[in-house]
């Protein structure tokens, strides 16, 4: 089974990361009370972080990294799609080269923070024409339309993870 590629804001990774970690953490503070038991206060969850290490291959690996760095520098919040997970809004907050680049391999590390509240989207049109290769998950998230409804409305789409540029998608 071939995994779908990792994608963020129109950029698709040619090769999925070698490692991927999902960090979930709570803000907890310990208060020491004299002559009594310590008390732990839970202040809620910190933002979930996704980090990993990947490699870019080929004669154009430096060019691929430059595209990725440009995306990082834009600082936009966008939909992050990871293999076998539902898409979610995220912020690209770390990118660095972790090994000396060679002519055909570049090793890098990255980090994203998951955003719990996605920007509000309003649908003004009954259909859209995709300007990039995308997925129905991306469209669902961007326009706030339930994925099951999109699948029902777009029976002409055989694979929800593979929508080509120029394809028409019905939203309602």
N, C-alpha and C positions, 0 to 999 in steps of 0.2 A: 504494500500500500504506500503510495507516494503522499507525503504530507504537503499540505498547502504551504506556500511560502509566507514568511513573516512579512507584514506590510504596515507602513505608517505614512499617512499623509501623501499617498501617491507613489511612495518608494517601495519597491519589492526587493527583498534580499534574494540574490541568486542562490545562496546557500544558507539554510537555517543555522542559527548559532550552535556552536559545539556544546555550550552549557547554558541553562536558563534557570534562574532562581526566582521564586516568588516569596517576598518577605512581608509578613503580616505581623504587626507589633502593636501593643497597647501602651498607652501612657499611664504608668503606674508609679505612685510615689509611696514610699514607706515612711511612716511617722512613728518615731520612738516615743512612747509615753512612759514617764517614770513610774515605777512600781506597778506596771501593768503590761499587758501584751502589746506588741507592735500592731499598728493598724496600717493596712494597705488600702490606698484610695485609687480607684480606677477612673481616669479622666477620659476614657474612650480610646478609640483606635487612631493610630498614626496612619498617614496615607500608605496604602499598599505599594511596595516598590517591586519592580521587575528588573532584574539585572542579569547580565550574562557575558559570555565571551564568544566571539565569532571570528571567522577567517574569511577574507575576501580573496578569491582565486583568479588567476588569469593575468594576461599581459596588461589589462586595464584596471588592476586592483587599486592602484593609486587614484585613478579617475573615479572608481566606485566609492572609495572612501571620501573623496572630495564632495561627491553628491550627497553622501550621508552627512558630512560635516555641514554642508550648506543647509540641509534640512534641520539639523540640530541648532544652527545659528539663527534660523528663522524664529525659533521659540514658540511656534504655534501649538496649541492643544489640538489634537486630532484623534481619529480612531486608530487604535493599535490592534492588529489582527495577529494572533499567535496560533501555531498549529494546534488543533484539537481543543481550542478554547473559544468561547463566544467573544466577539469584538467588544471593546470598551474604550472610553475616552481616556487619553493619557497625555502626559507632558514629558517630552524628551529632555532629561535633565543632566545626562552625563555621556560623554563620548571621549575615548582616548585610545591611542595606539599603545599596545603593551609589549610589543616586540619589534625589533629592528625590521623594517620592511625590506623584502627582497623584491626581485623583479617580477615575481609571479604570486607571492603570498603576503598578505598583510593581516596581522592579528590585532584585534581591537577589543575593547570592553565598552559596555553601554549600560545605561540605566534609564528607566521610565518610572514615573509616579502615576498611579491610577487616580483619575479624578472621579469622585463620587457623583458630583452634579454636572451633567453635560449641559452645554449651552442649549437654550431653547431654539427649536426649529419650527417653522411654520410652513405648511405645504400650500403653495399658491397655484400649483399646476397639478393636473391629473396624471401627468407622465413626465419623465425626464429622459434625456439622451445622455448616456454615459460619455464623459470626455476622457476617461482613463480606463484601463483594465481594472475591474473592481469585483465585488461580490454582492450578493443580495444582503448579506449581513451589514456591509458598509452602508448600503442604501437605507436599510431598516433603521440603523442607528442614526444616520445623518438626518433623516426626515421624520423620525419618530413613528414609523409605521411598523406594526407587528410583523415579524418575519413570516408567520403562518399566512397572514393576509397577502403579503407580497408573493409567496409561492402560489397561492390560489389565483391571483390576478395575472401572473406571468407564467402560464403553463408552457409557453414556448421555450423557457429556459430549462435546459436539461440538467445543468450543474450549478448549484447556487454559489459555489466558490469560484466560478469562472465566467465572468461577464466581460465581453469584449468591448473595446472602445467603439462608440457609435451605436450601440444597441439601445433600443427604446425600452424603458421600464415603466409599467403602470403603477401608480401610487395609490389610486383609489378608484 
